[in-house]
Amino acid sequence: MRCHVPARSSTGNGTASPADPSAGVPGDNAVFPKTPAPTMIVRLDIEQSETAAFSYRVSVEAETLFDDEDLASFDEALIAAIEGLAPDVVGIELAYGGVVSGTYPLDVIAANLDQVATHAVNTTAAIFEARSR
C-alpha cells in the first residue's frame, strides 16, 4: 500500500502542530490517506489432477472471479492466474492442494516467481507428510 506523506506544518520549534491533521501518529512521519484507493487481496487455489494437469481458481470471499484448467505446470498456472488479475489486486493468498503457503504482495510474486512456487509446493508436501504420520 502506498503511503501519502504530506508536508507537515510546523509550530516553529520543528514539531508538527497538534491540531494539524497530517501530524499522524507520534514518531511516525507517514500518514495514510483517509479514503484509500480500493484494493483487493484474492485467493489463488492451484490444484494438480491425477493426469498431472494443473488448474487454478481465483476467488474473493469464496466467489470465483475466473479459473482455468489443463495447464502443463504449477508455474504456468501461477503465471496465467496473475496475468488475469484486475489492476486493483495488490496481493494473493496462495494455496496449493488446499494448503495455504502464504499471502504475498503481487510485486513480490512477480519478482520471485520461482521461489514462491517452490515454497508453495514444499509447504504442501510437508503438510501432506505430517498428515500421514
C-alpha positions as CSV (number, residue, x, y, z in Angstrom):
1,M,0.0,0.0,0.0
2,R,1.3,3.4,-0.8
3,C,1.6,6.0,1.9
4,H,0.9,9.6,1.4
5,V,3.4,11.8,3.2
6,P,2.0,15.3,3.2
7,A,4.1,18.4,4.1
8,R,3.9,18.9,7.8
9,S,3.2,22.2,9.3
10,S,5.5,23.4,12.0
11,T,4.9,25.2,15.3
12,G,8.2,26.9,14.9
13,N,10.1,24.5,17.0
14,G,10.5,21.8,14.5
15,T,7.5,19.7,15.6
16,A,4.1,19.2,14.0
17,S,1.2,21.2,15.3
18,P,-1.1,19.0,17.4
19,A,-4.1,20.5,15.6
20,D,-2.5,19.5,12.2
21,P,-4.5,16.5,10.8
22,S,-1.4,15.5,8.9
23,A,0.6,15.1,12.1
24,G,-0.1,11.3,12.2
25,V,1.0,9.1,15.0
26,P,3.7,10.5,17.2
27,G,7.1,9.3,15.9
28,D,5.6,8.4,12.5
29,N,6.1,10.6,9.6
30,A,3.8,8.8,7.2
31,V,0.1,9.5,7.2
32,F,-2.3,7.2,5.4
33,P,-5.0,8.7,3.2
34,K,-8.4,9.0,4.8
35,T,-10.0,7.1,1.9
36,P,-7.5,4.7,0.5
37,A,-7.8,3.5,-3.1
38,P,-9.9,0.3,-3.4
39,T,-7.5,-2.7,-3.2
40,M,-8.1,-6.4,-3.1
41,I,-6.3,-9.5,-1.9
42,V,-7.6,-12.5,-3.8
43,R,-7.2,-16.2,-3.1
44,L,-5.5,-18.3,-5.7
45,D,-6.1,-22.1,-5.4
46,I,-3.9,-24.3,-7.6
47,E,-4.6,-28.0,-7.9
48,Q,-3.0,-30.9,-9.7
49,S,-5.2,-33.5,-11.3
50,E,-4.5,-37.2,-11.5
51,T,-3.4,-36.7,-15.1
52,A,-0.7,-34.3,-14.0
53,A,-2.5,-31.3,-15.4
54,F,-2.8,-28.2,-13.3
55,S,-5.8,-26.0,-12.7
56,Y,-6.4,-22.7,-10.9
57,R,-9.2,-20.7,-9.4
58,V,-9.1,-17.1,-8.4
59,S,-11.7,-16.0,-5.9
60,V,-12.7,-13.3,-3.4
61,E,-14.7,-14.3,-0.3
62,A,-15.3,-17.8,-1.9
63,E,-16.8,-16.2,-5.1
64,T,-14.9,-17.3,-8.2
65,L,-13.6,-14.5,-10.3
66,F,-12.1,-16.7,-13.0
67,D,-10.4,-20.1,-13.4
68,D,-8.7,-22.3,-15.9
69,E,-7.6,-25.9,-16.2
70,D,-5.4,-28.3,-18.2
71,L,-2.2,-26.3,-17.7
72,A,1.1,-28.0,-18.0
73,S,2.8,-26.9,-14.8
74,F,2.4,-25.2,-11.5
75,D,4.4,-22.2,-12.8
76,E,2.1,-22.0,-15.8
77,A,-1.0,-22.0,-13.7
78,L,0.5,-19.3,-11.4
79,I,1.5,-17.1,-14.3
80,A,-1.8,-17.4,-16.0
81,A,-3.7,-16.5,-12.9
82,I,-1.5,-13.4,-12.3
83,E,-1.9,-12.3,-15.8
84,G,-5.7,-12.3,-15.5
85,L,-5.8,-10.2,-12.3
86,A,-7.5,-6.8,-12.2
87,P,-5.4,-3.7,-11.5
88,D,-6.8,-3.2,-8.0
89,V,-5.4,-6.6,-6.8
90,V,-2.4,-5.9,-4.6
91,G,-1.9,-9.4,-3.0
92,I,-2.6,-13.1,-3.4
93,E,-3.3,-15.7,-0.7
94,L,-1.7,-18.7,-2.4
95,A,-2.9,-22.3,-1.8
96,Y,-1.8,-25.5,-3.5
97,G,-3.6,-28.7,-2.9
98,G,-5.8,-27.0,-0.3
99,V,-2.8,-25.8,1.8
100,V,-2.2,-22.1,2.1
101,S,1.5,-21.3,1.7
102,G,1.2,-17.6,2.3
103,T,-0.2,-14.2,1.4
104,Y,2.1,-12.3,-0.9
105,P,2.1,-8.8,-2.3
106,L,1.7,-9.1,-6.1
107,D,5.1,-7.4,-6.8
108,V,6.9,-10.0,-4.6
109,I,5.4,-12.8,-6.5
110,A,6.3,-11.2,-9.8
111,A,9.9,-10.6,-8.7
112,N,10.3,-14.1,-7.1
113,L,8.1,-16.4,-9.0
114,D,10.3,-19.5,-8.8
115,Q,10.8,-19.1,-5.0
116,V,7.1,-18.5,-4.3
117,A,6.2,-21.6,-6.5
118,T,8.8,-23.7,-4.8
119,H,7.7,-22.6,-1.3
120,A,4.0,-23.5,-2.2
121,V,4.9,-26.9,-3.4
122,N,7.3,-27.6,-0.5
123,T,4.7,-26.4,2.1
124,T,2.0,-28.6,0.7
125,A,4.4,-31.6,0.6
126,A,5.4,-31.0,4.2
127,I,1.8,-30.8,5.3
128,F,0.8,-33.9,3.5
129,E,3.8,-35.8,5.0
130,A,2.8,-34.6,8.5
131,R,-0.8,-35.7,7.9
132,S,0.4,-39.2,7.0
133,R,2.3,-39.8,10.3
